[in-house]
Amino acid sequence: MVGVSRQTISSIENNQFCPSAKLALLLCIALDKKFEELFFFSNST
């Protein structure tokens, strides 16, 4: 649906790859979710 491989999606899910803003937006649209629902950022080091 968003034009990337299963490997790319898996890498995003496993925090091995940070998607571009465009890809992140496409994922939100495809899944009908808000950005905050799909992506979160931890402040821990």
Secondary structure, DSSP 4 states (H G I P E B T S, - for coil): --S--HHHHHHHHTTS-PPPHHHHHHHHHHHT--HHHH-------
